[in-house]
Amino acid sequence: MILVYDVKTERVNKVNKYLRQYLYWRQNSVFEGEINKNTFNRLLTGLKKHLDLNADSVLIYTIPEKKRINSILIGVEKGRMDTVL
């Protein structure tokens, strides 16, 4: 899955820290990873507690088969795929 968020500045650090428990940080406001359905539901439940649903936005792309997606990096890699906190 790929998760992209746009939240108010005062919530960025909390949202970022929360998401790092489940997904790999790829770059500013972008996370990526593979999680099962139960973990996904736990992630969503907890994430909503860190958001103002009237001001913030989260977009999640689910990818049914990893073999169907490739990523191409142009420039500096900001987040490494080897560490989930």
C-alpha positions as CSV (number, residue, x, y, z in Angstrom):
1,M,0.0,0.0,0.0
2,I,1.0,3.6,-0.5
3,L,-0.3,6.2,2.0
4,V,-0.1,9.9,1.4
5,Y,-1.1,12.5,3.9
6,D,-1.7,16.3,4.0
7,V,-2.2,17.4,7.6
8,K,-1.8,20.7,9.5
9,T,1.7,21.5,10.5
10,E,1.0,21.0,14.2
11,R,0.1,17.4,13.6
12,V,2.8,16.4,11.1
13,N,5.2,15.0,13.6
14,K,2.6,12.9,15.5
15,V,1.2,11.5,12.3
16,N,4.6,10.7,10.9
17,K,5.7,9.0,14.2
18,Y,2.5,7.0,14.3
19,L,2.7,5.8,10.7
20,R,6.4,4.7,11.1
21,Q,5.1,2.0,13.5
22,Y,3.4,0.3,10.5
23,L,4.9,1.5,7.2
24,Y,8.2,2.6,5.7
25,W,8.7,6.4,5.4
26,R,9.5,7.1,1.7
27,Q,9.6,10.9,1.6
28,N,7.7,13.8,3.0
29,S,4.1,12.8,3.7
30,V,4.5,9.4,1.9
31,F,4.6,6.0,3.4
32,E,4.7,2.5,1.8
33,G,4.5,-1.1,3.0
34,E,2.7,-4.4,3.1
35,I,0.4,-5.1,6.0
36,N,-2.4,-7.5,6.6
37,K,-6.1,-6.6,6.9
38,N,-6.1,-6.6,10.7
39,T,-3.1,-4.4,10.9
40,F,-4.5,-2.1,8.3
41,N,-7.7,-1.7,10.3
42,R,-5.6,-1.0,13.5
43,L,-3.6,1.6,11.5
44,L,-6.8,3.3,10.3
45,T,-8.4,3.4,13.8
46,G,-5.3,4.9,15.4
47,L,-4.6,7.3,12.6
48,K,-8.0,8.8,12.8
49,K,-7.2,9.8,16.4
50,H,-4.3,11.9,15.2
51,L,-6.3,13.7,12.5
52,D,-8.7,16.6,12.3
53,L,-11.2,15.1,9.8
54,N,-12.4,18.5,8.8
55,A,-9.0,19.8,7.9
56,D,-6.6,16.9,7.2
57,S,-6.5,14.5,4.3
58,V,-5.1,11.0,3.9
59,L,-5.1,9.1,0.6
60,I,-4.4,5.3,0.6
61,Y,-3.6,3.3,-2.5
62,T,-4.0,-0.5,-2.0
63,I,-2.1,-2.7,-4.4
64,P,-3.6,-6.2,-4.6
65,E,-0.5,-7.8,-6.2
66,K,3.0,-6.3,-5.6
67,K,4.3,-7.8,-8.8
68,R,2.1,-5.4,-10.7
69,I,3.8,-2.2,-9.5
70,N,7.3,-0.8,-10.0
71,S,8.7,2.3,-8.6
72,I,11.3,4.6,-10.2
73,L,13.3,7.0,-8.0
74,I,14.6,10.2,-9.5
75,G,16.8,12.2,-7.2
76,V,17.6,11.6,-3.6
77,E,16.0,8.7,-1.7
78,K,14.7,10.2,1.5
79,G,13.4,7.1,3.3
80,R,15.0,3.7,3.4
81,M,12.9,0.5,3.2
82,D,14.9,-1.3,5.9
83,T,13.5,0.3,9.1
84,V,10.0,0.3,10.6
85,L,10.1,1.8,14.1
